[in-house]
Amino acid sequence: MEQNESLKQRYQRKLERLRTLVPMNDFIFKELYFCKRVFILQLRVPVHTGETQHLQAYIAHHCNPYDTGEDPYKGGLRKSVNLDQETIEGLAMDMTEKEGVADLPLGGGKAGICLEPNFAYTRKDHAQMNKAFVQEADTVNALGPRIYSTASDLGTSELDCDDIMKEYIKLHETELGSKRGVATGKSVENFGNPARKKATGRGGLIVARKMLSLLGVKKEAVTITIEGFGNVGGPTLELAEYEEYNFKPVAISDINGGIYNPNGLNIQAVIEHHKHHKTFAGYKEADSVTNDELLHLPCDMLIPAAIQNRLTTKTAGGVRAKYILELANGPTTEGGEKILLENGVVIIPDILANAGGVIVSWRELNVNKEHDRHAVERDSEEEETNEKLGKIMRHNTEQVFRISQEKKLGMRDAASFLSLSRIVPRLREKHPLYF
């Protein structure tokens, strides 16, 4: 089924298509086509009901073009009932591409824990789960600040990252060197970067505004609809009307549905309502919509910021937006993309649009390697990080746009071309015996 289209297979088909544009021999092709290693872990997790759950977890190391011993595989840890090895491998491949677009000295990695359906996990349950994850990953050398550094993702937060760091330090307390970089996206009190929480949403808005400028769009208050109100969609809504972005949200949703007001949402009122009620239901100043209805609302830009495979052959034809900003990973299927492009919709791809999180994570990782930053530096760290994030995201957007024009490629293939043009030469340097 198209709703279950594999990110891994999608990536591999794209690589097959682009290898004629970015010359690579069979060795390089296979380095990128397969994951270098995948770990399958069985976690024994005591939960609040008194039972012990056996949860399956995965860690995928895809490809690391660097060979310094300092630059780890990087990608978040997600928790969900809908996870399998194929998904985690595909997400790790997506991270390799994303880090190539961002020109970061990292390899692509990802981790996931499969949760029991219909079970209400407590905060203590998650702490036990994180502890078991670190312990099992450590036994097979799958996790570490110079091996695989994780981060928050779907279903996880800074609390999970704090847990992971503390447990890893406990296991390695006698070793030299900082261990704090085993996870990024930590709380500021636990050596996290204060810009990390909003980085993916902020980076996406920066890319969107820059791309619109490159496309010659003069309209100021561009209307947007956002599917998702989690780690990405929430900050995107919060930041949208800032002067440097100047977007006008008209719709927002969470897993249970959303709200729509064609005249624009009162952002602070919407955020406060959801904070107190844990839902958008009952908000008086907008109409209720389902998540599928939100995809088809009239707006300038649609921002899928929740889960993959939302814009399919069944849903893409009804999209009325002129632009799509992919802040979720893989929200558009191949069939859905074909329909959107035929309808003249410009798609700003995920590997460009949502790279803000890993860019700030890279900065956090580097600071953690130096053990800590001075108290004076902490006060200015958020501002300095956001400034650097803006420069990197704007530069990469310019590069993708230039390639799309010169090579006559869609934005997605242009972003992948940029990534491969950076990764392939480094793989040649890393493996000279194969050339």
KEBALO-832386 format. One record per residue (C-alpha): residue number from 0; residue in three letters; chain; z, x, y. Coordinates in nm, 2 decimals. Layout:
! residues N
(NUM "Ala" "A" (Z X Y))
...
//
This chain:
! residues 435
(0 "Met" "A" (0.00 0.00 0.00))
(1 "Glu" "A" (-0.08 0.12 0.35))
(2 "Gln" "A" (0.28 0.06 0.47))
(3 "Asn" "A" (0.38 0.33 0.21))
(4 "Glu" "A" (0.11 0.57 0.31))
(5 "Ser" "A" (0.24 0.92 0.25))
(6 "Leu" "A" (0.29 1.16 0.54))
(7 "Lys" "A" (0.23 1.44 0.30))
(8 "Gln" "A" (-0.11 1.32 0.19))
(9 "Arg" "A" (-0.20 1.23 0.54))
(10 "Tyr" "A" (-0.12 1.59 0.65))
(11 "Gln" "A" (-0.31 1.74 0.36))
(12 "Arg" "A" (-0.62 1.54 0.43))
(13 "Lys" "A" (-0.61 1.65 0.79))
(14 "Leu" "A" (-0.57 2.01 0.69))
(15 "Glu" "A" (-0.88 1.98 0.46))
(16 "Arg" "A" (-1.07 1.83 0.75))
(17 "Leu" "A" (-0.97 2.10 1.00))
(18 "Arg" "A" (-1.01 2.41 0.79))
(19 "Thr" "A" (-1.37 2.43 0.89))
(20 "Leu" "A" (-1.27 2.45 1.26))
(21 "Val" "A" (-0.99 2.70 1.21))
(22 "Pro" "A" (-1.11 2.96 0.97))
(23 "Met" "A" (-0.87 3.03 0.68))
(24 "Asn" "A" (-0.91 3.17 0.34))
(25 "Asp" "A" (-0.77 3.00 0.02))
(26 "Phe" "A" (-0.44 3.18 0.04))
(27 "Ile" "A" (-0.36 3.06 0.39))
(28 "Phe" "A" (-0.49 2.71 0.31))
(29 "Lys" "A" (-0.25 2.69 0.01))
(30 "Glu" "A" (0.04 2.83 0.21))
(31 "Leu" "A" (-0.01 2.53 0.45))
(32 "Tyr" "A" (-0.11 2.28 0.18))
(33 "Phe" "A" (0.21 2.30 -0.03))
(34 "Cys" "A" (0.58 2.33 0.05))
(35 "Lys" "A" (0.71 2.68 -0.03))
(36 "Arg" "A" (1.02 2.53 -0.20))
(37 "Val" "A" (1.19 2.19 -0.24))
(38 "Phe" "A" (1.55 2.16 -0.35))
(39 "Ile" "A" (1.68 1.84 -0.52))
(40 "Leu" "A" (2.05 1.80 -0.50))
(41 "Gln" "A" (2.30 1.56 -0.66))
(42 "Leu" "A" (2.59 1.49 -0.42))
(43 "Arg" "A" (2.92 1.35 -0.56))
(44 "Val" "A" (3.06 1.16 -0.26))
(45 "Pro" "A" (3.40 0.98 -0.28))
(46 "Val" "A" (3.39 0.67 -0.06))
(47 "His" "A" (3.64 0.43 0.09))
(48 "Thr" "A" (3.62 0.18 -0.20))
(49 "Gly" "A" (3.77 0.44 -0.43))
(50 "Glu" "A" (3.45 0.50 -0.63))
(51 "Thr" "A" (3.25 0.82 -0.63))
(52 "Gln" "A" (2.88 0.78 -0.55))
(53 "His" "A" (2.61 1.01 -0.69))
(54 "Leu" "A" (2.36 1.04 -0.41))
(55 "Gln" "A" (2.03 1.23 -0.43))
(56 "Ala" "A" (1.94 1.47 -0.15))
(57 "Tyr" "A" (1.64 1.68 -0.07))
(58 "Ile" "A" (1.57 1.99 0.13))
(59 "Ala" "A" (1.21 2.10 0.19))
(60 "His" "A" (1.10 2.44 0.32))
(61 "His" "A" (0.73 2.40 0.41))
(62 "Cys" "A" (0.59 2.71 0.57))
(63 "Asn" "A" (0.74 2.98 0.80))
(64 "Pro" "A" (0.48 3.20 0.97))
(65 "Tyr" "A" (0.75 3.44 1.08))
(66 "Asp" "A" (0.90 3.72 0.89))
(67 "Thr" "A" (1.19 3.85 1.10))
(68 "Gly" "A" (1.48 3.73 0.90))
(69 "Glu" "A" (1.61 3.56 1.21))
(70 "Asp" "A" (1.38 3.26 1.24))
(71 "Pro" "A" (1.47 2.98 1.00))
(72 "Tyr" "A" (1.30 2.67 0.87))
(73 "Lys" "A" (1.39 2.39 1.12))
(74 "Gly" "A" (1.40 2.02 1.09))
(75 "Gly" "A" (1.65 1.73 1.09))
(76 "Leu" "A" (1.86 1.56 0.82))
(77 "Arg" "A" (1.80 1.19 0.78))
(78 "Lys" "A" (2.00 0.94 0.58))
(79 "Ser" "A" (1.83 0.62 0.46))
(80 "Val" "A" (1.79 0.40 0.15))
(81 "Asn" "A" (1.42 0.46 0.18))
(82 "Leu" "A" (1.37 0.83 0.10))
(83 "Asp" "A" (1.20 1.03 -0.17))
(84 "Gln" "A" (1.08 1.38 -0.22))
(85 "Glu" "A" (0.72 1.30 -0.10))
(86 "Thr" "A" (0.86 1.17 0.23))
(87 "Ile" "A" (1.08 1.48 0.30))
(88 "Glu" "A" (0.79 1.71 0.21))
(89 "Gly" "A" (0.56 1.53 0.45))
(90 "Leu" "A" (0.82 1.54 0.73))
(91 "Ala" "A" (0.87 1.92 0.67))
(92 "Met" "A" (0.49 1.96 0.70))
(93 "Asp" "A" (0.50 1.76 1.02))
(94 "Met" "A" (0.77 2.00 1.16))
(95 "Thr" "A" (0.55 2.30 1.09))
(96 "Glu" "A" (0.27 2.14 1.29))
(97 "Lys" "A" (0.50 2.04 1.57))
(98 "Glu" "A" (0.66 2.38 1.60))
(99 "Gly" "A" (0.31 2.53 1.61))
(100 "Val" "A" (0.21 2.30 1.90))
(101 "Ala" "A" (0.53 2.39 2.08))
(102 "Asp" "A" (0.47 2.76 2.00))
(103 "Leu" "A" (0.82 2.81 1.86))
(104 "Pro" "A" (0.92 3.10 1.62))
(105 "Leu" "A" (1.03 2.86 1.34))
(106 "Gly" "A" (0.92 2.73 1.01))
(107 "Gly" "A" (0.89 2.36 0.92))
(108 "Gly" "A" (1.18 2.21 0.72))
(109 "Lys" "A" (1.34 1.87 0.65))
(110 "Ala" "A" (1.63 1.72 0.46))
(111 "Gly" "A" (1.73 1.38 0.35))
(112 "Ile" "A" (2.01 1.19 0.17))
(113 "Cys" "A" (1.93 0.87 -0.02))
(114 "Leu" "A" (2.19 0.61 0.05))
(115 "Glu" "A" (2.30 0.32 -0.17))
(116 "Pro" "A" (2.15 -0.01 -0.05))
(117 "Asn" "A" (2.38 -0.28 0.09))
(118 "Phe" "A" (2.68 -0.05 0.12))
(119 "Ala" "A" (2.87 -0.02 0.45))
(120 "Tyr" "A" (2.95 0.35 0.48))
(121 "Thr" "A" (3.25 0.44 0.71))
(122 "Arg" "A" (3.27 0.74 0.93))
(123 "Lys" "A" (3.49 0.91 0.67))
(124 "Asp" "A" (3.23 0.84 0.40))
(125 "His" "A" (2.97 1.02 0.61))
(126 "Ala" "A" (3.20 1.31 0.66))
(127 "Gln" "A" (3.25 1.34 0.28))
(128 "Met" "A" (2.88 1.31 0.24))
(129 "Asn" "A" (2.81 1.59 0.49))
(130 "Lys" "A" (3.06 1.81 0.32))
(131 "Ala" "A" (2.90 1.76 -0.02))
(132 "Phe" "A" (2.56 1.82 0.12))
(133 "Val" "A" (2.66 2.16 0.27))
(134 "Gln" "A" (2.84 2.26 -0.05))
(135 "Glu" "A" (2.55 2.18 -0.28))
(136 "Ala" "A" (2.29 2.33 -0.05))
(137 "Asp" "A" (2.49 2.64 -0.02))
(138 "Thr" "A" (2.50 2.70 -0.39))
(139 "Val" "A" (2.12 2.73 -0.40))
(140 "Asn" "A" (2.09 2.92 -0.07))
(141 "Ala" "A" (1.89 2.63 0.09))
(142 "Leu" "A" (2.09 2.61 0.41))
(143 "Gly" "A" (2.20 2.85 0.68))
(144 "Pro" "A" (2.13 2.96 1.04))
(145 "Arg" "A" (1.87 3.21 0.92))
(146 "Ile" "A" (1.75 3.01 0.62))
(147 "Tyr" "A" (1.72 2.64 0.71))
(148 "Ser" "A" (1.89 2.50 1.03))
(149 "Thr" "A" (1.92 2.12 1.03))
(150 "Ala" "A" (1.97 1.87 1.31))
(151 "Ser" "A" (2.03 1.50 1.38))
(152 "Asp" "A" (1.75 1.26 1.28))
(153 "Leu" "A" (1.71 0.90 1.16))
(154 "Gly" "A" (2.05 0.78 1.05))
(155 "Thr" "A" (2.24 1.09 1.16))
(156 "Ser" "A" (2.41 1.20 1.49))
(157 "Glu" "A" (2.59 1.48 1.66))
(158 "Leu" "A" (2.90 1.39 1.44))
(159 "Asp" "A" (2.71 1.47 1.13))
(160 "Cys" "A" (2.59 1.80 1.28))
(161 "Asp" "A" (2.95 1.89 1.38))
(162 "Asp" "A" (3.06 1.82 1.02))
(163 "Ile" "A" (2.78 2.04 0.87))
(164 "Met" "A" (2.86 2.33 1.11))
(165 "Lys" "A" (3.24 2.32 1.03))
(166 "Glu" "A" (3.19 2.30 0.65))
(167 "Tyr" "A" (2.94 2.58 0.65))
(168 "Ile" "A" (3.17 2.81 0.86))
(169 "Lys" "A" (3.45 2.73 0.62))
(170 "Leu" "A" (3.24 2.85 0.33))
(171 "His" "A" (3.13 3.16 0.51))
(172 "Glu" "A" (3.43 3.25 0.72))
(173 "Thr" "A" (3.45 3.61 0.59))
(174 "Glu" "A" (3.09 3.70 0.68))
(175 "Leu" "A" (2.98 3.87 1.00))
(176 "Gly" "A" (2.76 3.69 1.25))
(177 "Ser" "A" (2.76 3.35 1.41))
(178 "Lys" "A" (2.72 3.05 1.17))
(179 "Arg" "A" (2.70 2.78 1.44))
(180 "Gly" "A" (2.32 2.76 1.43))
(181 "Val" "A" (2.33 2.61 1.08))
(182 "Ala" "A" (2.29 2.28 1.26))
(183 "Thr" "A" (2.17 2.19 1.61))
(184 "Gly" "A" (2.22 1.86 1.80))
(185 "Lys" "A" (2.59 1.92 1.78))
(186 "Ser" "A" (2.84 1.78 2.04))
(187 "Val" "A" (2.88 1.99 2.35))
(188 "Glu" "A" (3.25 2.05 2.24))
(189 "Asn" "A" (3.11 2.21 1.92))
(190 "Phe" "A" (2.86 2.44 2.09))
(191 "Gly" "A" (2.58 2.19 2.12))
(192 "Asn" "A" (2.33 2.18 2.41))
(193 "Pro" "A" (2.40 1.90 2.65))
(194 "Ala" "A" (2.03 1.82 2.69))
(195 "Arg" "A" (1.97 1.77 2.32))
(196 "Lys" "A" (2.07 1.40 2.29))
(197 "Lys" "A" (1.80 1.28 2.53))
(198 "Ala" "A" (1.55 1.56 2.46))
(199 "Thr" "A" (1.30 1.37 2.24))
(200 "Gly" "A" (1.28 1.08 2.48))
(201 "Arg" "A" (1.27 1.29 2.79))
(202 "Gly" "A" (1.00 1.52 2.64))
(203 "Gly" "A" (0.79 1.22 2.54))
(204 "Leu" "A" (0.80 1.08 2.90))
(205 "Ile" "A" (0.70 1.41 3.04))
(206 "Val" "A" (0.40 1.43 2.80))
(207 "Ala" "A" (0.30 1.07 2.88))
(208 "Arg" "A" (0.31 1.12 3.26))
(209 "Lys" "A" (0.11 1.45 3.23))
(210 "Met" "A" (-0.15 1.31 3.00))
(211 "Leu" "A" (-0.20 1.01 3.22))
(212 "Ser" "A" (-0.26 1.25 3.51))
(213 "Leu" "A" (-0.51 1.45 3.31))
(214 "Leu" "A" (-0.69 1.13 3.22))
(215 "Gly" "A" (-0.72 1.04 3.59))
(216 "Val" "A" (-0.48 0.74 3.58))
(217 "Lys" "A" (-0.36 0.67 3.93))
(218 "Lys" "A" (-0.13 0.37 3.85))
(219 "Glu" "A" (0.23 0.45 3.94))
(220 "Ala" "A" (0.47 0.20 3.77))
(221 "Val" "A" (0.30 0.21 3.42))
(222 "Thr" "A" (0.44 -0.07 3.20))
(223 "Ile" "A" (0.58 0.03 2.86))
(224 "Thr" "A" (0.71 -0.14 2.55))
(225 "Ile" "A" (0.94 0.05 2.32))
(226 "Glu" "A" (1.00 -0.02 1.95))
(227 "Gly" "A" (1.33 0.14 1.85))
(228 "Phe" "A" (1.66 0.18 2.02))
(229 "Gly" "A" (1.81 0.47 1.83))
(230 "Asn" "A" (1.83 0.85 1.90))
(231 "Val" "A" (1.48 0.84 2.06))
(232 "Gly" "A" (1.41 0.49 2.19))
(233 "Gly" "A" (1.75 0.45 2.36))
(234 "Pro" "A" (1.72 0.76 2.58))
(235 "Thr" "A" (1.35 0.67 2.65))
(236 "Leu" "A" (1.45 0.34 2.79))
(237 "Glu" "A" (1.74 0.49 2.99))
(238 "Leu" "A" (1.52 0.76 3.15))
(239 "Ala" "A" (1.19 0.56 3.20))
(240 "Glu" "A" (1.24 0.45 3.56))
(241 "Tyr" "A" (1.35 0.80 3.68))
(242 "Glu" "A" (1.14 0.90 3.98))
(243 "Glu" "A" (0.97 1.19 3.80))
(244 "Tyr" "A" (0.85 0.95 3.52))
(245 "Asn" "A" (0.82 0.61 3.70))
(246 "Phe" "A" (0.76 0.39 3.40))
(247 "Lys" "A" (0.84 0.02 3.39))
(248 "Pro" "A" (0.99 -0.10 3.06))
(249 "Val" "A" (0.90 -0.46 2.98))
(250 "Ala" "A" (1.02 -0.48 2.62))
(251 "Ile" "A" (1.26 -0.30 2.38))
(252 "Ser" "A" (1.37 -0.37 2.02))
(253 "Asp" "A" (1.61 -0.25 1.75))
(254 "Ile" "A" (1.59 -0.31 1.38))
(255 "Asn" "A" (1.67 -0.68 1.42))
(256 "Gly" "A" (1.42 -0.76 1.70))
(257 "Gly" "A" (1.39 -0.73 2.07))
(258 "Ile" "A" (1.34 -0.87 2.42))
(259 "Tyr" "A" (1.05 -0.90 2.66))
(260 "Asn" "A" (1.03 -0.97 3.03))
(261 "Pro" "A" (0.68 -0.92 3.18))
(262 "Asn" "A" (0.84 -0.85 3.52))
(263 "Gly" "A" (1.04 -0.56 3.39))
(264 "Leu" "A" (1.38 -0.52 3.22))
(265 "Asn" "A" (1.70 -0.44 3.40))
(266 "Ile" "A" (1.77 -0.12 3.21))
(267 "Gln" "A" (2.14 -0.08 3.28))
(268 "Ala" "A" (2.21 -0.45 3.20))
(269 "Val" "A" (2.01 -0.43 2.88))
(270 "Ile" "A" (2.19 -0.11 2.77))
(271 "Glu" "A" (2.53 -0.26 2.85))
(272 "His" "A" (2.45 -0.58 2.66))
(273 "His" "A" (2.35 -0.39 2.35))
(274 "Lys" "A" (2.66 -0.16 2.38))
(275 "His" "A" (2.89 -0.46 2.38))
(276 "His" "A" (2.70 -0.69 2.13))
(277 "Lys" "A" (2.53 -0.43 1.91))
(278 "Thr" "A" (2.21 -0.65 1.94))
(279 "Phe" "A" (1.96 -0.77 2.20))
(280 "Ala" "A" (2.01 -1.13 2.09))
(281 "Gly" "A" (2.17 -1.34 2.36))
(282 "Tyr" "A" (2.04 -1.14 2.65))
(283 "Lys" "A" (1.96 -1.41 2.91))
(284 "Glu" "A" (1.71 -1.24 3.13))
(285 "Ala" "A" (1.43 -1.19 2.87))
(286 "Asp" "A" (1.26 -1.37 2.59))
(287 "Ser" "A" (1.33 -1.28 2.23))
(288 "Val" "A" (1.05 -1.11 2.02))
(289 "Thr" "A" (1.02 -0.98 1.67))
(290 "Asn" "A" (0.93 -0.61 1.61))
(291 "Asp" "A" (0.58 -0.72 1.50))
(292 "Glu" "A" (0.53 -0.93 1.81))
(293 "Leu" "A" (0.64 -0.64 2.03))
(294 "Leu" "A" (0.35 -0.43 1.91))
(295 "His" "A" (0.11 -0.69 2.05))
(296 "Leu" "A" (0.26 -0.75 2.39))
(297 "Pro" "A" (0.05 -0.69 2.70))
(298 "Cys" "A" (0.14 -0.35 2.85))
(299 "Asp" "A" (-0.01 -0.02 2.96))
(300 "Met" "A" (0.16 0.19 2.70))
(301 "Leu" "A" (0.31 0.11 2.36))
(302 "Ile" "A" (0.58 0.35 2.24))
(303 "Pro" "A" (0.67 0.33 1.87))
(304 "Ala" "A" (1.00 0.51 1.85))
(305 "Ala" "A" (1.14 0.39 1.52))
(306 "Ile" "A" (0.98 0.44 1.18))
(307 "Gln" "A" (0.65 0.55 1.02))
(308 "Asn" "A" (0.35 0.33 0.93))
(309 "Arg" "A" (0.39 0.06 1.19))
(310 "Leu" "A" (0.04 0.06 1.33))
(311 "Thr" "A" (-0.17 -0.03 1.03))
(312 "Thr" "A" (-0.50 -0.21 0.96))
(313 "Lys" "A" (-0.30 -0.53 0.97))
(314 "Thr" "A" (-0.13 -0.47 1.31))
(315 "Ala" "A" (-0.35 -0.23 1.50))
(316 "Gly" "A" (-0.62 -0.48 1.59))
(317 "Gly" "A" (-0.37 -0.69 1.80))
(318 "Val" "A" (-0.25 -0.40 2.01))
(319 "Arg" "A" (-0.32 -0.47 2.38))
(320 "Ala" "A" (-0.19 -0.14 2.52))
(321 "Lys" "A" (-0.44 0.12 2.65))
(322 "Tyr" "A" (-0.22 0.41 2.54))
(323 "Ile" "A" (0.01 0.48 2.26))
(324 "Leu" "A" (0.29 0.74 2.28))
(325 "Glu" "A" (0.41 0.83 1.93))
(326 "Leu" "A" (0.77 0.91 1.95))
(327 "Ala" "A" (0.84 0.81 1.59))
(328 "Asn" "A" (0.71 1.04 1.31))
(329 "Gly" "A" (0.39 0.91 1.17))
(330 "Pro" "A" (0.39 0.56 1.31))
(331 "Thr" "A" (0.01 0.52 1.29))
(332 "Thr" "A" (-0.17 0.51 0.95))
(333 "Glu" "A" (-0.52 0.65 0.92))
(334 "Gly" "A" (-0.67 0.30 0.89))
(335 "Gly" "A" (-0.47 0.18 1.19))
(336 "Glu" "A" (-0.58 0.48 1.40))
(337 "Lys" "A" (-0.95 0.41 1.32))
(338 "Ile" "A" (-0.92 0.06 1.46))
(339 "Leu" "A" (-0.72 0.17 1.77))
(340 "Leu" "A" (-0.98 0.45 1.85))
(341 "Glu" "A" (-1.27 0.20 1.80))
(342 "Asn" "A" (-1.09 -0.02 2.05))
(343 "Gly" "A" (-1.07 0.26 2.31))
(344 "Val" "A" (-0.69 0.32 2.28))
(345 "Val" "A" (-0.58 0.67 2.36))
(346 "Ile" "A" (-0.32 0.80 2.11))
(347 "Ile" "A" (-0.08 1.07 2.22))
(348 "Pro" "A" (0.02 1.21 1.88))
(349 "Asp" "A" (0.37 1.26 1.74))
(350 "Ile" "A" (0.34 1.64 1.69))
(351 "Leu" "A" (0.29 1.67 2.07))
(352 "Ala" "A" (0.49 1.38 2.20))
(353 "Asn" "A" (0.81 1.41 2.02))
(354 "Ala" "A" (0.85 1.79 2.01))
(355 "Gly" "A" (1.12 1.78 2.28))
(356 "Gly" "A" (1.40 1.76 2.03))
(357 "Val" "A" (1.31 2.07 1.84))
(358 "Ile" "A" (1.24 2.26 2.16))
(359 "Val" "A" (1.59 2.20 2.28))
(360 "Ser" "A" (1.73 2.26 1.93))
(361 "Trp" "A" (1.56 2.60 1.94))
(362 "Arg" "A" (1.74 2.68 2.26))
(363 "Glu" "A" (2.07 2.57 2.11))
(364 "Leu" "A" (2.00 2.78 1.80))
(365 "Asn" "A" (1.94 3.09 2.02))
(366 "Val" "A" (2.26 3.04 2.22))
(367 "Asn" "A" (2.45 2.99 1.90))
(368 "Lys" "A" (2.32 3.33 1.77))
(369 "Glu" "A" (2.50 3.49 2.07))
(370 "His" "A" (2.82 3.32 1.96))
(371 "Asp" "A" (2.87 3.11 2.28))
(372 "Arg" "A" (2.78 3.08 2.64))
(373 "His" "A" (3.01 3.15 2.93))
(374 "Ala" "A" (3.19 2.85 3.09))
(375 "Val" "A" (2.99 2.90 3.41))
(376 "Glu" "A" (2.66 2.88 3.21))
(377 "Arg" "A" (2.77 2.55 3.05))
(378 "Asp" "A" (2.77 2.37 3.38))
(379 "Ser" "A" (2.40 2.46 3.45))
(380 "Glu" "A" (2.28 2.45 3.09))
(381 "Glu" "A" (2.15 2.09 3.09))
(382 "Glu" "A" (1.96 2.14 3.41))
(383 "Glu" "A" (1.81 2.47 3.30))
(384 "Thr" "A" (1.72 2.34 2.96))
(385 "Asn" "A" (1.55 2.03 3.10))
(386 "Glu" "A" (1.35 2.25 3.34))
(387 "Lys" "A" (1.23 2.47 3.06))
(388 "Leu" "A" (1.15 2.16 2.84))
(389 "Gly" "A" (0.93 2.02 3.12))
(390 "Lys" "A" (0.73 2.35 3.15))
(391 "Ile" "A" (0.67 2.37 2.78))
(392 "Met" "A" (0.58 2.01 2.73))
(393 "Arg" "A" (0.34 2.00 3.03))
(394 "His" "A" (0.18 2.33 2.92))
(395 "Asn" "A" (0.12 2.20 2.56))
(396 "Thr" "A" (-0.02 1.87 2.69))
(397 "Glu" "A" (-0.27 2.06 2.91))
(398 "Gln" "A" (-0.37 2.27 2.60))
(399 "Val" "A" (-0.42 1.97 2.38))
(400 "Phe" "A" (-0.62 1.79 2.64))
(401 "Arg" "A" (-0.84 2.09 2.71))
(402 "Ile" "A" (-0.91 2.14 2.33))
(403 "Ser" "A" (-0.99 1.77 2.29))
(404 "Gln" "A" (-1.25 1.80 2.57))
(405 "Glu" "A" (-1.40 2.13 2.46))
(406 "Lys" "A" (-1.41 2.06 2.09))
(407 "Lys" "A" (-1.49 1.68 2.12))
(408 "Leu" "A" (-1.18 1.60 1.91))
(409 "Gly" "A" (-0.93 1.31 1.92))
(410 "Met" "A" (-0.59 1.40 2.06))
(411 "Arg" "A" (-0.44 1.42 1.71))
(412 "Asp" "A" (-0.69 1.66 1.58))
(413 "Ala" "A" (-0.68 1.86 1.90))
(414 "Ala" "A" (-0.30 1.90 1.87))
(415 "Ser" "A" (-0.34 2.01 1.50))
(416 "Phe" "A" (-0.61 2.25 1.60))
(417 "Leu" "A" (-0.38 2.41 1.87))
(418 "Ser" "A" (-0.10 2.43 1.61))
(419 "Leu" "A" (-0.32 2.59 1.34))
(420 "Ser" "A" (-0.48 2.83 1.59))
(421 "Arg" "A" (-0.12 2.97 1.65))
(422 "Ile" "A" (0.00 2.96 1.29))
(423 "Val" "A" (-0.30 3.10 1.10))
(424 "Pro" "A" (-0.31 3.44 1.27))
(425 "Arg" "A" (0.07 3.48 1.22))
(426 "Leu" "A" (0.03 3.41 0.85))
(427 "Arg" "A" (-0.24 3.67 0.83))
(428 "Glu" "A" (0.00 3.92 0.99))
(429 "Lys" "A" (0.28 3.82 0.75))
(430 "His" "A" (0.06 3.85 0.44))
(431 "Pro" "A" (-0.18 4.14 0.50))
(432 "Leu" "A" (-0.23 4.22 0.13))
(433 "Tyr" "A" (-0.42 3.89 0.09))
(434 "Phe" "A" (-0.69 3.98 0.34))
//
